Amino acid sequence: MRDRSEPRRPGAYRCVSQKSSGFTLIELLIVMVILGLLASLVAPQLFEKVGSSKVQVAQTQIDMLSTAVDSYMLDVGRPPENLAALIESDVPGWSGPYLRDDLPEDPWGNEFILKTENVRGLYEIMSLGADGQEGGQDENADIIGRG
């Protein structure tokens, strides 16, 4: 037997089998495949929500512009010729600006369109959607606000 007063020699009682900690290449590949499958299932649903939220933002902006056009009509008596008249105009009775900031662009970077029928004071404010062209469906559909 060994005398307890003697210092222990390093490596004197080393185990014959050493188990290394970590992941094998197969385990890592399996995890990567699982993450890829999850991403392919979740990502399309997330991008679909982004498109529908842009439509909601455009509708909210049209509502805000409609309120500004209504205020303009109360002061001037008719709808403006274009949306820029909400910011600056020399029309008699104009007491704007009717928007705090510059004219907004729709969520796809296009200008809003104002169509007026001056006889009855009706107007439409519209965004042409993601494709920037009239017509379309889903995210490409026109978004129209009438006043």
N, C-alpha and C positions, 0 to 999 in steps of 0.2 A: 504494500500500500504506500501511497504517497504521503509524505509529511506535509501537513497543512501549513507549515511555516515557509515552505518553499514557494517562490512565485510561480504562477502558472505560465507555461510556455505558450506563445501564440500559435494557434492552429493545432494544438495537441489533441483536441477532441473534435476535429472537423468531421462533419457528416459526409458519408460517401456520396450521396446524391444531393446536388444543389438544384433547387427549383427556382428558376428565374421568374420574376414578376413582370407582367406586361401582357399585351394582347398579341395574338398571332395575326398573320396577314389575312387569313380566312375570316377571323372574327371582325377585323376592320372592314373587309369587303362586304360582309353581310350587313353591318351597320350602315355603310354607305348606300347599299341598295335599298334598304328600308327607308332611309332619309330621302332618297330620290323618289321613291314611290309616294311618300307622304307629300312631298313638294309638288309632284305632278297632279295630285288630287286636290290640294288646297289652293294652289296658285290661280287656277282659272276662276274659282269662285271669288277670290279676292279682287281680281281684275274686273270682274263683272260688277262688283259693288262700286268700283271707282267710276265706271261709265255711268251708272245710274245716279251717283252723287253729283256728277257734272251736270246732268240734266236738271237736278233739283236746284243747283246753284244758278243755272241759267234762268230758271223760272223765278227764283227769288230776285235776281237782278232785273228781270223784266217787270216784276211787281214794283220794285223801287223806281225804275224809270217811268212807269205808269203814274205813280204818285207825283213825280216831278212834272210830268206832262199835264196832269190834272191841275196842279198849282199854276202852271203857265197859262192854261186855258182860263182859269178864274181871273187872272190879271189881264190877259190880252183879249180874251173872248173867242179864240180859235186855237187849234193845235199848232205847234211850231212847224216850220217847213222841214226842219231836220233836227236831230238830237243835239247838235252843237249849239242850237239856240237856247238850250237849257243852261248853258254856261255863260254865253255872252251874246247879246243881241241889242240892236238899236230900235226895235219895234216899240211904238208908243204903248205905254202901260206896263212894259216889262219891268219887273222889280226883283229880278234874280240876282245872283245865280240860284238855280233851283236844285243844284247838286253840290255837295260839299267838296267833292274831288272832281278830277277830270272824268270824262265819259269812260265807263268801264268797257272792256272787251268781254265777249262771252268766254266761257271756260276753255274754248278751243282756240282762242286768239283772234277771232273774227269780230268785226264791228256789228253792233245791233242795227237793225233796219227799222226805220219808221215809215209807215205808209199812212197817208191821211186822206180823208174825204172831207174837204173843207165845207161842203154844203151843209152837212148835218153835224159837223164837229166830231166825227168818228175817227178813230185811229187804231192802228195795229203796230205793236212793237214785236219784232221777231228775231230769233236766232236761227240760223240755217242748220244747226246741229254740227256734229263732228265732221261731216264731209264738206260742209260749206256750200252745199247746193240745195236747191229747193226739193222738197219731197224726201223720201227715205223712210226707214223704219228703225225702231229702237233708238240707239244713240245718234243715228244719222237723221232722225226725224226732225222736222221744223218745230220750234217751240214758239208759240204765239200767245201774246197777251193783247186783249182788246179793251178799248176804252170808249 
